[in-house]
Amino acid sequence: MSSSKNKMGALALALMVFTSVYGFANIPLAFYKMSYSSIPYFIIGALLYFVPFSLIAEMAQSFKSRQGGIYTWMEECVNTKWAFTGIFMWWISYVVWMVGKSTTTWIPLSFLMFGKNLVTDTNIRNLIGISSSQFFGIIGIIYVIIATLVAIKGIKGVAKLASIGGIAVVALNLMLFLGGIIVLATKGLSFGETNLNLFQSPNPNFASSIAALGFLVYSIFAFGGMEASGGLIDGGENEKSYTKGMRVAALIISVGYALGVFFVGTFTNWQEVM
C-alpha cells in the first residue's frame, strides 16, 4: 500500500479535477452562441451531468480496493464483453482528444512566452522548411513526450502540476470576475453592453429548439472528464477527502461557467462584437 505522503488532499484533488475539466474557452464560446441565455443551460447541464456522476462516485467508493476503474465497475455490474467495449470506446475518445490537445495547447503557451501566436505563423514554418502537418505533428509529439515524463513520476507529480494549472485557471477567472465587477461599478451597476435575457439567444443560428437542444448537449460536454476522476479514489487521503474534493470541483466548475458568461457580457456588446 502506498504511503500517505503520496496521497492527495481534498484541495489538491479538486484542483486536479478542475484543471482537467474546466475549460475557460467554453465561456466566450458559450457567450457567442447563446449570450446570457447560455447560463440556464450550464445550470441544467450541471444537474443532468452530476446526477449520473454521483452514481459513478458511489461505484468508486464500492470498488475502491480494486484496480481498473470503469472497466472493473462494468465487469462486476454487467459482463466482460460490455466492460471491454465501454472502456475501449472511452479510451479511444481520449486518444483522439489528446492528439488534438497536444497541438492546440501550444497556442496559449506561445502567447504566454512570446506575446503572439507563433504556432500557426506561416513565416515560421517556411523558415524551418516544413509543412503545417509536419510542424503540428512534431510539436504534438513533443507535448506527448513531456506529458508522459510527468505521468510516469506518479500521481504526486501529476497532482503538483495540476495544482499549478488549477491555481492559474482560478487566477484567470478572478481577473475576469474582478474586471466585470469594476465595469458594473463604473457603469452605475448596469448590465453592461448586453441585454440580460436568460431565455432567448441573440444568435439567429440558435433560435430554433433543435439548435438549443444541441447547445444543451454542448453544455453537458463542458463538464465531461469528471467521470475519469472515479479512478482517483485510491489517490486521496481518505474517502471523505475524495468526496469533498469532487463536491468542491463540481461547485467551482458550475459557478465558474455561469459567472464567467455573465461577466463577459458586462464589457462585450454581442451585436457589435460577436
C-alpha positions as CSV (number, residue, x, y, z in Angstrom):
1,M,0.0,0.0,0.0
2,S,1.3,3.4,-0.9
3,S,2.4,5.8,1.8
4,S,0.1,8.6,2.9
5,K,2.8,11.0,1.7
6,N,1.8,10.0,-1.9
7,K,-1.9,10.7,-1.3
8,M,-3.8,13.8,-2.3
9,G,-5.8,16.0,-0.1
10,A,-9.3,17.3,-0.9
11,L,-8.0,20.7,-2.3
12,A,-5.3,19.1,-4.5
13,L,-7.9,16.6,-5.8
14,A,-10.4,19.4,-6.5
15,L,-7.8,21.5,-8.3
16,M,-6.7,18.4,-10.4
17,V,-10.3,17.7,-11.5
18,F,-10.9,21.4,-12.0
19,T,-7.8,21.8,-14.2
20,S,-8.7,18.7,-16.4
21,V,-12.4,19.5,-16.8
22,Y,-12.9,23.3,-16.6
23,G,-12.4,24.9,-20.0
24,F,-12.1,28.7,-19.9
25,A,-12.6,28.8,-23.6
26,N,-16.1,27.4,-23.1
27,I,-17.1,30.8,-21.6
28,P,-16.6,33.1,-24.6
29,L,-17.8,30.3,-26.9
30,A,-21.0,29.9,-25.0
31,F,-21.5,33.7,-24.9
32,Y,-21.0,33.8,-28.7
33,K,-23.6,31.1,-29.3
34,M,-26.2,31.9,-26.7
35,S,-25.2,35.1,-24.9
36,Y,-26.8,35.3,-21.4
37,S,-29.3,32.6,-22.3
38,S,-26.4,30.1,-22.0
39,I,-26.4,30.5,-18.2
40,P,-29.5,28.4,-17.6
41,Y,-28.2,25.7,-20.0
42,F,-25.0,25.4,-17.9
43,I,-27.1,25.0,-14.7
44,I,-29.3,22.4,-16.3
45,G,-26.3,20.7,-17.8
46,A,-24.7,20.5,-14.4
47,L,-27.8,18.9,-12.9
48,L,-28.1,16.4,-15.7
49,Y,-24.5,15.5,-15.5
50,F,-23.9,15.4,-11.8
51,V,-26.9,13.1,-11.1
52,P,-25.3,10.2,-13.0
53,F,-21.9,11.3,-11.9
54,S,-23.0,10.8,-8.3
55,L,-23.6,7.2,-9.2
56,I,-20.1,6.9,-10.5
57,A,-18.8,8.3,-7.2
58,E,-20.8,5.6,-5.4
59,M,-19.3,3.0,-7.6
60,A,-15.8,4.4,-7.0
61,Q,-16.5,4.0,-3.2
62,S,-17.7,0.5,-3.6
63,F,-14.7,-0.7,-5.7
64,K,-12.1,1.4,-4.0
65,S,-9.9,-1.6,-3.3
66,R,-10.0,-2.8,-6.9
67,Q,-7.8,-1.6,-9.8
68,G,-9.2,-0.9,-13.2
69,G,-11.7,1.9,-12.7
70,I,-14.6,2.0,-15.2
71,Y,-13.6,-1.5,-16.6
72,T,-13.8,-3.1,-13.1
73,W,-17.2,-1.5,-12.4
74,M,-18.8,-2.6,-15.7
75,E,-17.3,-6.1,-15.4
76,E,-18.8,-6.6,-12.0
77,C,-22.1,-5.0,-12.9
78,V,-22.6,-6.3,-16.4
79,N,-20.1,-8.6,-18.0
80,T,-16.6,-8.7,-19.5
81,K,-17.8,-8.1,-23.1
82,W,-19.6,-4.8,-22.3
83,A,-16.8,-3.8,-19.9
84,F,-14.2,-4.1,-22.7
85,T,-16.5,-2.4,-25.2
86,G,-17.2,0.5,-22.9
87,I,-13.6,1.1,-21.8
88,F,-12.3,0.8,-25.4
89,M,-14.7,3.4,-26.7
90,W,-13.8,5.7,-23.7
91,W,-10.1,5.1,-24.2
92,I,-10.3,5.8,-28.0
93,S,-12.2,9.1,-27.4
94,Y,-9.4,10.2,-25.1
95,V,-6.7,9.3,-27.6
96,V,-8.4,11.5,-30.2
97,W,-8.9,14.2,-27.7
98,M,-5.2,14.1,-26.6
99,V,-4.0,14.2,-30.2
100,G,-5.9,17.5,-30.7
101,K,-5.0,18.9,-27.3
102,S,-1.3,18.1,-27.9
103,T,-1.2,20.6,-30.8
104,T,-3.7,23.3,-29.7
105,T,-2.1,23.6,-26.2
106,W,1.0,25.2,-27.8
107,I,-1.0,28.2,-29.0
108,P,-1.7,29.7,-25.5
109,L,1.8,28.7,-24.5
110,S,3.1,30.8,-27.4
111,F,1.1,33.8,-26.3
112,L,2.4,33.3,-22.8
113,M,6.0,33.1,-23.8
114,F,6.2,35.4,-26.8
115,G,3.0,37.5,-26.7
116,K,1.8,36.3,-30.0
117,N,0.8,33.1,-31.8
118,L,3.9,31.6,-33.5
119,V,2.4,28.1,-33.8
120,T,0.2,28.9,-36.9
121,D,2.6,31.6,-38.2
122,T,3.3,30.7,-41.9
123,N,6.6,32.6,-41.9
124,I,8.0,30.4,-39.1
125,R,7.1,27.2,-40.9
126,N,8.6,28.5,-44.1
127,L,11.8,29.4,-42.3
128,I,12.1,25.9,-40.9
129,G,11.2,24.4,-44.2
130,I,8.4,22.0,-43.2
131,S,4.7,21.8,-44.0
132,S,2.0,22.6,-41.5
133,S,1.1,19.0,-41.0
134,Q,4.7,18.1,-40.2
135,F,5.0,21.1,-37.8
136,F,1.9,20.2,-35.9
137,G,3.0,16.6,-35.8
138,I,6.4,17.5,-34.3
139,I,5.0,19.8,-31.6
140,G,2.3,17.2,-30.8
141,I,5.0,14.5,-30.3
142,I,7.0,16.9,-28.0
143,Y,3.9,17.5,-25.9
144,V,3.1,13.8,-25.6
145,I,6.7,13.1,-24.5
146,I,6.6,15.8,-21.8
147,A,3.2,14.6,-20.6
148,T,4.5,11.0,-20.4
149,L,7.6,12.1,-18.4
150,V,5.3,13.8,-15.9
151,A,2.8,10.9,-15.8
152,I,5.4,8.2,-15.1
153,K,6.5,10.1,-12.0
154,G,3.3,9.0,-10.3
155,I,0.1,10.7,-9.1
156,K,2.0,13.1,-6.8
157,G,3.8,14.7,-9.7
158,V,0.6,14.9,-11.7
159,A,-1.2,16.5,-8.7
160,K,1.5,19.1,-8.3
161,L,1.3,20.1,-12.0
162,A,-2.5,20.1,-11.8
163,S,-2.4,22.3,-8.7
164,I,-0.3,24.8,-10.6
165,G,-2.7,24.7,-13.5
166,G,-5.7,24.9,-11.3
167,I,-4.4,28.0,-9.5
168,A,-3.6,29.6,-12.8
169,V,-7.1,29.0,-14.2
170,V,-8.6,30.3,-10.9
171,A,-6.5,33.4,-11.2
172,L,-7.6,33.9,-14.8
173,N,-11.2,33.7,-13.8
174,L,-10.7,36.0,-10.9
175,M,-9.2,38.6,-13.3
176,L,-12.4,38.2,-15.4
177,F,-14.7,38.4,-12.4
178,L,-12.9,41.4,-10.9
179,G,-12.9,43.1,-14.3
180,G,-16.6,42.5,-14.7
181,I,-17.3,43.9,-11.2
182,I,-15.3,47.0,-12.0
183,V,-17.2,47.6,-15.2
184,L,-20.5,47.1,-13.4
185,A,-19.5,49.6,-10.7
186,T,-18.2,52.2,-13.1
187,K,-21.4,52.0,-15.2
188,G,-23.6,52.5,-12.2
189,L,-24.4,48.8,-11.7
190,S,-25.9,48.5,-15.1
191,F,-25.8,45.2,-17.0
192,G,-23.1,46.5,-19.4
193,E,-23.2,46.1,-23.1
194,T,-25.5,43.1,-23.5
195,N,-29.2,42.8,-22.7
196,L,-29.8,40.4,-19.8
197,N,-32.1,37.9,-21.5
198,L,-31.8,34.4,-20.0
199,F,-34.3,32.8,-22.3
200,Q,-33.6,34.0,-25.8
201,S,-30.3,34.0,-27.7
202,P,-29.5,36.9,-30.0
203,N,-27.7,34.5,-32.3
204,P,-30.2,33.6,-35.1
205,N,-28.4,30.2,-35.6
206,F,-29.6,29.1,-32.1
207,A,-33.1,30.4,-32.3
208,S,-34.8,27.1,-33.0
209,S,-35.5,24.4,-30.4
210,I,-33.3,21.9,-32.2
211,A,-30.3,24.2,-32.1
212,A,-31.0,25.0,-28.4
213,L,-31.1,21.3,-27.7
214,G,-27.7,21.0,-29.4
215,F,-26.3,23.7,-27.2
216,L,-27.6,21.8,-24.2
217,V,-25.5,18.8,-25.3
218,Y,-22.6,21.2,-25.5
219,S,-23.2,22.5,-22.0
220,I,-23.2,18.9,-20.7
221,F,-20.0,18.2,-22.6
222,A,-18.4,21.2,-20.9
223,F,-18.4,19.0,-17.7
224,G,-17.0,16.0,-19.5
225,G,-14.0,14.3,-18.0
226,M,-15.1,14.2,-14.4
227,E,-16.2,10.6,-14.9
228,A,-12.5,9.6,-15.1
229,S,-11.9,11.0,-11.6
230,G,-13.6,8.0,-10.2
231,G,-10.4,6.1,-10.6
232,L,-8.6,8.6,-8.3
233,I,-10.3,7.5,-5.1
234,D,-7.3,5.4,-4.1
235,G,-5.2,8.5,-4.6
236,G,-7.0,10.5,-2.0
237,E,-6.0,10.6,1.7
238,N,-9.4,9.0,2.6
239,E,-13.0,8.6,1.4
240,K,-14.0,12.0,2.9
241,S,-11.2,13.8,1.1
242,Y,-12.3,12.3,-2.3
243,T,-16.0,13.1,-1.8
244,K,-15.2,16.6,-0.6
245,G,-12.8,17.2,-3.5
246,M,-15.4,16.1,-6.0
247,R,-18.0,18.4,-4.5
248,V,-15.7,21.4,-4.4
249,A,-14.6,20.8,-8.0
250,A,-18.3,20.5,-9.1
251,L,-19.3,23.7,-7.4
252,I,-16.4,25.7,-8.7
253,I,-16.9,24.5,-12.3
254,S,-20.7,25.1,-12.3
255,V,-20.5,28.6,-10.7
256,G,-17.4,29.5,-12.8
257,Y,-19.2,28.9,-16.1
258,A,-22.3,30.8,-15.1
259,L,-20.5,33.8,-13.6
260,G,-17.9,33.8,-16.5
261,V,-20.6,34.2,-19.1
262,F,-22.3,36.9,-17.0
263,F,-19.2,39.0,-16.6
264,V,-18.2,38.6,-20.3
265,G,-21.5,40.3,-21.1
266,T,-20.6,43.3,-18.9
267,F,-18.0,44.6,-21.3
268,T,-18.9,42.9,-24.6
269,N,-21.6,44.1,-26.9
270,W,-22.9,40.9,-28.6
271,Q,-24.5,42.8,-31.5
272,E,-21.3,44.7,-32.3
273,V,-18.5,42.3,-31.3
274,M,-20.0,38.9,-31.8
